[in-house]
């Protein structure tokens, strides 16, 4: 598959371990996908992503940029800029979510199969995905699948079900070991 890697993915790959259990599971799932499954796909990103991940603490930014060093860059074409404006003008994303709209536009214009992201507010969001799909189809494009790594692999759901089942039955210690 042709997969557009959005900025949250390298952020999760190199992040310090989270204290929140669900966040830690998402980090580990992302690292596992990155280490074990990314080679099965053709990966792409953009300068928009590189600019985003270059921000913040210098050491962490360097690590994020390092993991993305070999990923192919998509061009921010006039067509992608125009679609970004159309997405923002539709009101489906807030006006200040211009980078998120650019990720969606770039993945769409360059005909990606998947846009992989942990941004569930503006990108991997089922509540807006159908409306985004209708918008881009009206403009004669095809929206890629917008999903998180757990949706791509199905692994976090299995882990969550095991964890919650154990939690309900007082078996928390067994799951945590």
C-alpha positions as CSV (number, residue, x, y, z in Angstrom):
1,X,0.0,0.0,0.0
2,X,1.0,3.6,-0.5
3,X,0.9,5.2,2.9
4,X,1.2,8.9,3.8
5,X,2.9,9.3,7.2
6,X,1.5,12.2,9.1
7,X,3.6,13.9,11.9
8,X,2.0,12.1,14.8
9,X,3.5,8.8,13.6
10,X,7.2,9.7,14.0
11,X,6.3,11.5,17.2
12,X,4.9,8.3,18.7
13,X,7.8,6.2,17.4
14,X,10.4,8.3,19.3
15,X,8.3,9.5,22.2
16,X,9.4,8.9,25.8
17,X,7.2,6.3,27.4
18,X,3.8,7.7,28.5
19,X,2.5,7.1,32.0
20,X,-1.1,6.8,30.7
21,X,-1.7,3.1,29.8
22,X,-3.7,3.7,26.7
23,X,-1.1,6.2,25.4
24,X,1.7,3.8,26.2
25,X,-0.1,1.1,24.2
26,X,-0.5,3.4,21.2
27,X,3.2,4.3,21.4
28,X,4.2,0.6,21.5
29,X,1.8,-0.3,18.7
30,X,3.2,2.5,16.6
31,X,6.8,1.4,17.3
32,X,5.9,-2.2,16.5
33,X,4.3,-1.2,13.2
34,X,7.3,1.0,12.3
35,X,9.8,-1.7,13.1
36,X,8.0,-4.7,11.8
37,X,5.5,-3.7,9.1
38,X,6.4,-0.4,7.4
39,X,8.8,-2.2,5.0
40,X,5.7,-3.9,3.5
41,X,4.5,-0.6,2.3
42,X,5.6,2.3,0.2
43,X,5.8,5.3,2.5
44,X,5.5,9.0,1.7
45,X,5.5,12.2,3.7
46,X,5.7,15.9,3.0
47,X,7.6,19.0,3.9
48,X,4.6,20.0,6.0
49,X,5.3,16.9,8.2
50,X,9.0,17.7,8.3
51,X,8.3,21.2,9.4
52,X,6.0,20.1,12.2
53,X,8.3,17.4,13.6
54,X,11.3,19.8,13.5
55,X,9.5,21.9,16.2
56,X,10.0,21.3,19.9
57,X,12.9,20.0,22.0
58,X,15.9,19.7,19.8
59,X,17.0,16.2,20.7
60,X,13.5,14.8,20.2
61,X,13.1,16.8,16.9
62,X,16.3,15.3,15.7
63,X,15.1,11.8,16.5
64,X,11.8,12.4,14.7
65,X,13.6,13.8,11.6
66,X,15.9,10.9,11.7
67,X,13.2,8.2,11.5
68,X,11.7,10.1,8.5
69,X,15.0,10.6,6.7
70,X,14.5,7.9,4.1
71,X,10.8,8.6,3.5
72,X,9.9,9.9,0.0
73,X,8.6,13.5,0.0
74,X,5.4,14.5,-1.9
75,X,5.3,17.8,-3.6
76,X,3.0,20.5,-2.3
77,X,1.5,21.2,-5.7
78,X,-0.9,24.0,-6.7
79,X,-3.6,21.3,-6.8
80,X,-2.8,20.2,-3.2
81,X,-2.9,23.9,-2.1
82,X,-6.2,24.4,-3.8
83,X,-7.7,21.3,-2.2
84,X,-6.4,22.4,1.2
85,X,-8.3,25.7,0.8
86,X,-11.4,23.8,-0.3
87,X,-11.2,21.6,2.8
88,X,-10.9,24.6,5.1
89,X,-13.6,26.5,3.2
90,X,-16.0,23.6,3.7
91,X,-15.9,24.1,7.5
92,X,-15.2,20.4,8.1
93,X,-11.9,21.4,9.8
94,X,-11.4,24.6,11.8
95,X,-9.6,27.5,10.1
96,X,-6.5,27.0,12.2
97,X,-6.2,23.3,11.1
98,X,-4.5,24.3,7.9
99,X,-1.7,21.7,8.3
100,X,-4.2,19.0,8.9
101,X,-6.1,20.0,5.8
102,X,-2.8,20.0,3.9
103,X,-2.0,16.4,5.0
104,X,-5.4,15.3,3.8
105,X,-5.0,17.2,0.5
106,X,-1.5,15.9,-0.2
107,X,-2.5,12.3,0.5
108,X,-5.6,12.7,-1.7
109,X,-3.9,14.5,-4.7
110,X,-1.0,12.0,-4.7
111,X,-3.4,9.1,-4.6
112,X,-2.3,7.5,-1.4
113,X,-4.2,4.4,-0.2
114,X,-3.9,5.4,3.5
115,X,-3.2,8.5,5.5
116,X,-1.7,7.2,8.8
117,X,-2.2,9.4,11.8
118,X,-2.9,9.5,15.5
119,X,-4.7,12.9,15.0
120,X,-8.2,11.8,15.8
121,X,-9.6,15.3,16.1
122,X,-9.1,16.4,12.5
123,X,-7.8,13.5,10.4
124,X,-8.5,9.9,11.6
125,X,-12.1,10.9,12.6
126,X,-15.0,8.8,11.5
127,X,-17.4,11.7,12.2
128,X,-15.9,13.9,9.5
129,X,-14.4,11.2,7.1
130,X,-17.7,10.6,5.2
131,X,-18.2,14.3,4.7
132,X,-14.6,14.7,3.6
133,X,-15.0,11.8,1.2
134,X,-18.1,13.5,-0.4
135,X,-16.3,16.8,-0.7
136,X,-13.2,15.3,-2.5
137,X,-15.4,13.2,-4.7
138,X,-17.3,16.3,-5.8
139,X,-13.9,17.7,-6.8
140,X,-13.2,14.4,-8.7
141,X,-10.6,13.0,-6.3
142,X,-10.6,9.9,-4.1
143,X,-10.0,10.3,-0.4
144,X,-7.5,7.8,1.0
145,X,-8.4,5.7,4.1
146,X,-7.8,8.0,7.1
147,X,-6.8,5.8,10.0
148,X,-4.6,5.1,13.0
149,X,-2.0,2.4,13.2
150,X,-4.3,0.3,15.4
151,X,-7.0,0.5,12.7
152,X,-4.5,-0.5,10.1
153,X,-3.3,-3.5,12.1
154,X,-6.3,-4.3,14.3
155,X,-3.9,-5.0,17.2
156,X,-4.9,-2.4,19.8
157,X,-8.5,-3.5,19.8
158,X,-7.4,-7.1,20.7
159,X,-5.2,-5.7,23.4
160,X,-7.9,-3.4,24.7
161,X,-10.5,-6.2,24.9
162,X,-8.0,-8.4,26.8
163,X,-7.1,-5.6,29.2
164,X,-10.7,-4.6,29.8
165,X,-11.9,-8.1,30.3
166,X,-9.2,-8.7,32.9
167,X,-9.9,-5.4,34.5
168,X,-13.6,-6.3,34.9
169,X,-12.8,-9.7,36.4
170,X,-10.2,-8.4,38.9
171,X,-7.3,-9.9,37.0
172,X,-5.5,-6.6,36.5
173,X,-2.2,-7.9,37.9
174,X,-2.1,-10.7,35.4
175,X,-2.4,-8.3,32.4
176,X,0.1,-5.9,33.8
177,X,2.8,-8.6,34.3
